[in-house]
Amino acid sequence: MLDFPRWRVWMLNTLIILGVLFAIPSVLPTHIRAQLAQFVPTPTINLGLDLAGGSHILLEADTSQLAETRLEALEDSVRTAMRRADPRIAISDVSRANGQLSFTVDSPAQVDAAREALLPLTSNATGSRDWNIGVNDGNRMILTPAGTGDETALDQAMDTAKDVIDRRINALGTLEPTIIRQGENRIVVQVPGLDDPEALKALIGKTAKLEFKLVDEQADPDQTAQGKARVGSQVLPYPDNPSGLPYIAVRRLGGISGDKLVKADPTFDSQTNEPAVTIQFDSEGGQKFARMTQQNVNKLFAIVLDGQVISAPQIREPIFGGVSQISGSFTTESANALSISLRSGALPVDLKIVEERSVGPDLGADSIRRGVLAAVIGTTAILVLMFLVYGRFGMYANVALVINVAMILGVMAFANATLTLPGIAGFVLTIGAAVDANVLINERIREELKRGRRVVQAIEFGYKEASRAIFDANSTNVIAAVLLFIFGSGPIRGFAVVLMIGIVTSVFTAVTITRMWVSRWVKRTRPHELTI
Amino acid sequence: MKLLKVVPDDTNIDFLKWRTWAFGISLLLMVASVGLVAAKGLNFGVDFIGGQMIRATFTQSASAPVTELRETVGKLGYGDPTIQRFGAENQVSIRMKLPEGADKNPELANAMATKITDTLKAGHPDVRIDGVDSVSGKVSEELFSKGILALLAAMAGVSIYIWFRFEWQFGVGAIWSLVHDVTLTFGLFALTGWEFDLNIIAALLTIIGYSLNDTVVVYDRIRENLMKFRKMEMASLLNLSVNETLSRTVMTSVSISLPLIVLVLFGPDVIFGFSAAMAFGIVVGTYSSIYQAAPILIWLKVGSHSFVPTEEAGSKAERISEGFES
């Protein structure tokens, strides 16, 4: 047991050195680390927001709204397909309810033709089917979502949403956000060092879906005020309506959406000198916009942002070139925020904030300073006690303990893990386990000596007998850590990660490494007596 | 060099003499804890009940104007705030329920936070906002259920392990002492009214980990002695095992308590409840290994026959730990 082949000594020493090397960057002051980073890679531990200060925002997608959007898009393409069919298929009574789209084919003879025209719409690029087609009462067609269409759509939407958020936050400048998807329909945004997330929230919470719709100029203002619209029209909120009525009726069809933009910049309106946003469509969007303005000169069109009308100017002349200006009651900030949102694209789903935490930098810094102070005092006390009680063997345990701390930090840095407050609890537990392992071993050696065993034998027995309890104790902790990682939420997982890393390094340093040192000492000095 | 002895050699304290008393008192304390939690409830943080918490420090004042804050914030029309000092005298946490409809429209929660912080800043130029937490009802329910689930899973998992490695009685003893420790810690939080949030779940997990570690060490020695002294009466055998491991128990508990006591006294205020819970747990966990986990074995009729039939558990333990050691 006290035999250590040379290759093993080398391997163990290499592991120690690697662990300690990886730990170094994390404990260096920032400016030195920055200089060092120019020459060698410096993986460091991230401090959690609870320690370093910053903002954490959890966004959740509205899945029902996503299904609704899909249904809306389907309705559009169905109407177009029916119109373009040759001969044209007349449909009526289109309704979207309970997640399905239904409509009546006016002439029952055309049902088969309608089904034919629907087929390309109902399957996706991979050939699998997104919608099932059913027919009721001979000529009423019903489209219901099939299979995993909704899930796939959500998955894609969340990926896109993540990218959009990433682009929007990057537009804010120097922040270093972490944006990750969580579960099926959530996105976590963490921004270290940002303790006032107002600007951030204004930016990521907006869907930024821009649409241009024709105003229904025949609408009866009284009806509109009650939220009622004629067939083919809808009533939208319009808070800044010059007429004083906070609603306006717009035509459902014949508008275009503003998702095909190549540019969006804050600017000032040349006439009123108020903040505004200029947008530029890509060539396809520009052509559509030109066509729409050409066909509707002198009519009013509404600029709709996230379902709310921001202004409804008159089309004085056709607009070619795809450049347009949006004015409404903007401030410089809101014009800037809107241009960033438009530039980065609309969110494919509405996201709402379900959890938000921000920690001021002072509190975090105070926590770290006092936490480190307490850790240093506490650890020093342990080291002194261990030395006083176990002498030379206490010293071995102490050096092993320091290496253990370094190795935990090193592994965490290497894995780019995050240290949080619960993580510190995990740290305390593993350091406790490491100390306990050495206490167990040393107490056992004492016992065996008392029973009259010779030194070398006592040491061998001490390690052997204590190993069983150490093994069981650490196995239970591993089991706990794994279960916590599986079942726990964010902070508890932070605890579990540190615990798992710490158990491995603790056993490694407190048992294997100290045994290597002890065996070298025993071989060199051949002790006949042992004070422990 | 003369080394320090924390515990004198060859102690022979009759720990198990008081086992019935200790068990009775523990049972009483556990019932009291459950009663306290039921009657007073736990002071749940926004992590678990949802709502908004604003933390603020009045940098130029000796103490925070809690009464005045209660009044001014209460007047804003969002309902009555829960205002508590935390840590230093001049630091407070203000907790509010989220406004009606905030689940649908997060802007409402936002507006409330802005209004409260603006009111604070207007009345007290020296105020520093240290953080704002908003947790929706849905998320807090999830955090709560996941936290409890993690706790239960960890307790069940480790007990099953102990059952496999020792005997079923040991598994029961282990889970009983874990339930004991966790219940008393819940009782402590109900009694003191300290805020109970996600960090406290982490503290509870640490307590479980430590208490179990302690139990395993005592159990390991009991197993060893059961195989060594087949004729010894159970109570004496437990006493012998506890005494043999006593200096290790004291040494480890003292070592681990040291950094925790320092954390309670000088550590960051934010984690006071967290460190205090862990320090409390170390004491309770050490006690429960001796007075709950061990005597339960007598009542569950563990005896010299326990590891005899196949010696499976013992020899398996030997094999595994040997492999692990080399």
Interface residues (C-beta under 8 A of the other chain):
Chain A: M1 D50 L58 E60 D195 E198 K201 G205 K352 I353 V354 E355 E356 R357 S358 V359 G360 D362 L363 D366 S367 I368 R370 G371 L373 A374 A375 I377 G378 T379 A381 I382 L385 M386 L388 V389 Y390 G391 L421 P422 I424 A425 G426 V428 L429 I431 G432 A433 V435 D436 V439 L440 E443 R446 E447 K450 Y463 K464 E465 S467 R468 A469 F471 D472 A473 S475 T476 N477 I479 A480 V482 L483 L484 I486 F487 G488 S489 P491 I492 F495 L499 V511 T531 I532
Chain B: M1 L3 L4 K5 V6 D9 D10 R55 T57 K104 N105 P106 A109 N110 T114 R128 I129 D130 G131 V132 D133 S134 V135 S136 K138 V139 E142 L143 K146 G147 L149 A150 A153 A154 G157 V158 Y161 I162 R165 L198 N199 I201 A202 A203 L205 T206 I208 G209 Y210 L212 N213 V216 V217 Y219 D220 R221 E224 E244 T245 S247 R248 M251 T252 V254 S255 I256 L258 P259 L260 I261 V262 L263 F266 G267 P268 V270 I271 F274 M278 A317 E318 I320 S321 E322 F324 E325 S326
